[in-house]
């Protein structure tokens, strides 16, 4: 079997219908973040937040990893991250909750101050995330115990500093064009003597910058990574990528980060049945420390291909599992309905299509397949 993200190209007319109607013109426009805020006692001010939930958040029962972005008041950048997460979700990466922290004063507030590298303010932001932000996220949303911190430029420095100062706070750290030159000695000191040195849990770090980046990046990041090579703890999985001719904060940084963090979410090997799919996601769950469910897209695509190859019993297992995991998702019912139609069980197929339309009355694919039963 081909990998499930390629199955759409092999399923003939049925997949033509799926591709043209799975996100119909009647579907609502995806929103890229809703405003929230926290009255922070630690920072002594109201902190504006932007929160973007996965597309099927309200019709699912699962929990989602959280990605925290520093500087979401840069609206174009926040929208790019939100759209990228939506685009890659359930095919290359798991769906995620994106939480942006606005920095109206600018991201320089996250840098140490003065010649002595006073870290009072960045330390206060770390305390805010630990004591106020993350508890708020856990109480307000279905969040999984896997968190990522994303920062770019000065907030990229902050991402590195947070890893060295408080490695337990996040599971993975993304730093795009980090301004290491703002306080290289501080980062070296924390690398030598900070809590990361004795930290025993797995952490991920990924640095991305460009060969024509700012001097406080290109002249200092290589030295910092050399020190990482010599001193990093064994449980830190890290990588540094240098892009060609992309300037400060490369445009391709976020996709690069995500593919490095989840290199085999979409596995290279073929997953031909439910047992193989469950085994793969059991391994991922162990690696990332929370229960990671097979995405509906994988179960649906594999079920369609098996059904078209007349392996109907295995296809039925996949669609039944999809209904168990995603009982409020319209596509799960359409998949089972299609299989029942292929088996000649038109009455049961009709029930499945009608259930999909109860969930989403304008779902054009369910309407077409329901109509096909009358032709």
Secondary structure, 3 states (H helix, E strand, C coil): CCCHHHHHHCCHHHHHHHHHHCCCCCCCCCCCCEEEEEEECCCCEEEEEEEECCCCHHHCCCCEEEEEEECCCCHHHHHHHHHHHHHHECCCECCEEEEEECCCCCHHHHCCECCCCECHHHHHHHHHHHHHHHHHHHHHCCEEEEEEEEEECHHHHHHHHHHHHCCCCCCEEEEECCCHHHCHHHHHHHHHHCHHHHCCCCEEEEEEEECCCCHHHHCCHHHHHHHHHHHCCCCEEEEEEEECCCCCCCCCHHHHHHHHHCCCCCCCCCCCCHHHHHHHHHHHHHHHCCCCCCCHHHHHHHHHHHHHCCCHHHHHHHHHHHHHHCCCCHHHHHHHHHHHHHCCCHHHHHHHHHHHHHHCCCCHHHHHHHHHCCC
